[in-house]
Amino acid sequence: MSNNPYQFSSAEIASPDKDSGELEMAERMDRLIANLLDGVLVMVPTALLIGAGVLAILGAQGNFDESASYLIAAILGLVGLALCGALLYYQLNMFAESGQTWGRRKMSIKIVRTDGSRVSVGRLIVYRNLVIQAISMIPFVGGIVPMVDILMIFRDNRLCLHDQIADTKVVKA
């Protein structure tokens, strides 16, 4: 063993990996695709509800048999509402268990607090969603905030405005 103070160290430097407990940030494209997948899920009950409204309006205008269009509109509306409720229940339960929605699970990413701990459903709803939506309703400024929120993902830390407000980050699962 040499006592040369200028000699290179022989110690191994471990790179951060999954075993070290450090969480790896999710890729931007994975976040985008996960949001698109979750959006597609919402489109089905939404389309049913819109279809019910259109049928009811057309029936009221006399374009179709009024009683038949109201019956079909009511059925579509009830099915759409049932699907909305089931989807909301499914997504919130999945999030409470794993920090993932269906789309995030498919993309193998999840939402956690910045310290790596679990995010509560309340924090998800209030801080990650409602705050940005409330700010976006402010005249003049509101139209810019959602765009700034989304574009902030291109920073080095990949945190959007809603992540910073909610003290969350999206990581690989």
Backbone torsions as a table, in degrees:
resi	resn	phi	psi	omega
1	MET	NA	128.6	-175.8
2	SER	-94.3	146.7	176.4
3	ASN	-101.3	23.8	-179.9
4	ASN	-72.1	113.7	-178.3
5	PRO	-70.7	-12.4	-178.0
6	TYR	-99.0	2.0	-178.9
7	GLN	-75.4	143.4	177.1
8	PHE	-63.7	146.1	177.9
9	SER	-71.1	148.0	177.2
10	SER	-101.9	5.9	-179.7
11	ALA	-70.3	142.3	177.3
12	GLU	-86.7	137.2	177.3
13	ILE	-102.7	118.1	-178.5
14	ALA	-83.8	133.1	175.3
15	SER	-83.1	149.7	-179.7
16	PRO	-63.0	131.0	176.2
17	ASP	-139.5	-175.0	-175.4
18	LYS	-66.2	-25.8	-179.0
19	ASP	-76.1	-21.0	-177.4
20	SER	-79.9	-8.3	179.5
21	GLY	90.7	-8.0	179.2
22	GLU	-80.1	133.3	-177.2
23	LEU	-90.7	136.2	-179.9
24	GLU	-91.5	131.2	-179.4
25	MET	-63.9	144.0	178.6
26	ALA	-71.4	150.3	176.7
27	GLU	-71.2	149.9	-179.8
28	ARG	-60.3	-43.1	-178.4
29	MET	-65.4	-36.7	177.5
30	ASP	-63.2	-40.0	177.7
31	ARG	-64.6	-42.8	179.3
32	LEU	-62.3	-48.6	-178.4
33	ILE	-63.8	-39.9	178.1
34	ALA	-60.8	-42.9	178.0
35	ASN	-66.1	-38.0	176.9
36	LEU	-65.1	-41.9	178.1
37	LEU	-62.1	-43.4	177.5
38	ASP	-64.9	-35.0	178.0
39	GLY	-65.6	-38.1	178.2
40	VAL	-63.0	-38.6	177.4
41	LEU	-59.6	-39.1	-177.9
42	VAL	-72.7	-25.5	-176.7
43	MET	-65.2	-33.3	-176.4
44	VAL	-63.8	-57.3	178.5
45	PRO	-65.5	-31.1	177.9
46	THR	-63.9	-42.9	178.7
47	ALA	-62.6	-38.3	177.7
48	LEU	-65.0	-42.2	179.1
49	LEU	-66.9	-40.0	177.4
50	ILE	-65.5	-42.8	177.9
51	GLY	-60.3	-39.5	177.8
52	ALA	-63.1	-43.2	178.8
53	GLY	-64.2	-42.5	179.5
54	VAL	-64.0	-44.2	178.6
55	LEU	-61.9	-41.1	179.5
56	ALA	-64.1	-41.9	179.7
57	ILE	-66.1	-44.9	179.7
58	LEU	-64.3	-37.3	177.2
59	GLY	-66.6	-39.5	179.9
60	ALA	-67.7	-30.2	179.4
61	GLN	-82.6	-4.9	178.6
62	GLY	84.6	12.7	178.8
63	ASN	-74.9	-24.0	178.0
64	PHE	-132.4	172.6	173.5
65	ASP	-61.1	120.3	-170.9
66	GLU	-60.2	-48.6	-176.7
67	SER	-67.9	-37.9	179.2
68	ALA	-67.7	-42.4	-179.2
69	SER	-67.1	-35.3	176.9
70	TYR	-67.7	-38.5	179.5
71	LEU	-65.2	-48.1	179.5
72	ILE	-64.4	-40.2	178.1
73	ALA	-62.1	-41.3	179.1
74	ALA	-64.9	-42.1	179.3
75	ILE	-64.6	-47.7	178.0
76	LEU	-60.1	-41.4	179.5
77	GLY	-63.7	-43.4	179.3
78	LEU	-66.4	-42.1	177.8
79	VAL	-64.1	-42.9	178.5
80	GLY	-61.4	-44.2	178.1
81	LEU	-65.1	-40.6	178.1
82	ALA	-62.7	-42.5	178.0
83	LEU	-65.8	-38.8	176.6
84	CYS	-59.6	-47.4	179.8
85	GLY	-63.3	-43.9	179.7
86	ALA	-64.4	-41.6	179.4
87	LEU	-65.0	-44.1	178.1
88	LEU	-61.0	-45.8	178.5
89	TYR	-60.5	-47.6	-178.8
90	TYR	-61.1	-50.2	-176.9
91	GLN	-64.6	-43.6	-178.8
92	LEU	-68.2	-39.0	176.7
93	ASN	-65.3	-42.9	178.4
94	MET	-62.0	-41.8	179.8
95	PHE	-65.0	-42.3	-179.7
96	ALA	-61.9	-34.4	-179.0
97	GLU	-77.2	-41.9	-168.7
98	SER	-130.9	-4.4	-175.5
99	GLY	76.6	17.3	-177.3
100	GLN	-126.7	150.4	166.0
101	THR	-100.8	180.0	-180.0
102	TRP	-59.5	-45.8	180.0
103	GLY	-64.3	-40.7	178.8
104	ARG	-67.1	-36.4	178.0
105	ARG	-64.5	-41.7	179.3
106	LYS	-63.2	-30.9	-179.3
107	MET	-95.7	3.6	178.2
108	SER	57.0	46.5	174.4
109	ILE	-131.3	162.7	178.1
110	LYS	-151.6	163.2	178.7
111	ILE	-100.6	131.7	176.2
112	VAL	-135.0	166.1	171.6
113	ARG	-69.8	162.9	-177.4
114	THR	-64.3	-20.6	175.9
115	ASP	-88.5	2.3	177.9
116	GLY	93.6	-5.8	-179.3
117	SER	-79.3	171.1	-177.5
118	ARG	-69.6	148.3	177.5
119	VAL	-98.9	132.9	177.5
120	SER	-76.5	155.4	178.3
121	VAL	-62.2	-38.0	178.5
122	GLY	-60.9	-43.8	178.1
123	ARG	-64.3	-39.8	178.3
124	LEU	-59.9	-48.9	-175.6
125	ILE	-70.5	-50.6	-173.4
126	VAL	-73.7	-57.7	-171.1
127	TYR	-81.4	-39.5	-178.1
128	ARG	-79.9	-24.8	-174.6
129	ASN	-118.4	-58.9	-172.2
130	LEU	-64.3	-36.7	-178.4
131	VAL	-63.1	-47.5	179.2
132	ILE	-64.0	-41.0	178.9
133	GLN	-64.6	-39.4	178.3
134	ALA	-65.6	-43.7	179.0
135	ILE	-64.1	-35.4	-177.9
136	SER	-69.4	-12.3	177.8
137	MET	-88.1	-7.2	179.1
138	ILE	-71.6	127.5	179.8
139	PRO	-58.1	145.7	178.6
140	PHE	72.1	-55.6	-177.9
141	VAL	-79.8	-33.4	-172.7
142	GLY	-57.5	-33.0	-179.8
143	GLY	-71.7	-22.8	-177.8
144	ILE	-86.5	-34.0	-172.6
145	VAL	-58.7	-48.3	179.3
146	PRO	-61.6	-35.1	178.7
147	MET	-67.7	-43.7	177.6
148	VAL	-62.9	-41.7	178.8
149	ASP	-55.3	-50.2	-177.7
150	ILE	-67.9	-42.4	-176.9
151	LEU	-68.8	-19.9	-180.0
152	MET	-65.7	-14.5	178.8
153	ILE	-65.4	-18.7	-178.6
154	PHE	-83.8	2.1	173.7
155	ARG	-72.9	166.8	-178.7
156	ASP	-60.9	-36.7	-176.6
157	ASN	-83.6	-5.7	176.4
158	ARG	60.6	21.4	178.8
159	LEU	-95.1	128.2	175.0
160	CYS	-83.5	172.0	178.6
161	LEU	-60.1	-42.8	-179.9
162	HIS	-64.7	-29.5	175.1
163	ASP	-66.3	-43.0	-178.9
164	GLN	-68.3	-38.7	178.4
165	ILE	-64.2	-42.2	-175.7
166	ALA	-89.4	-1.9	-177.0
167	ASP	57.3	48.7	-179.0
168	THR	-127.9	168.4	171.7
169	LYS	-150.5	157.6	179.6
170	VAL	-106.0	124.1	-174.4
171	VAL	-125.7	167.0	174.7
172	LYS	-72.7	137.1	-177.5
173	ALA	-83.9	NA	NA
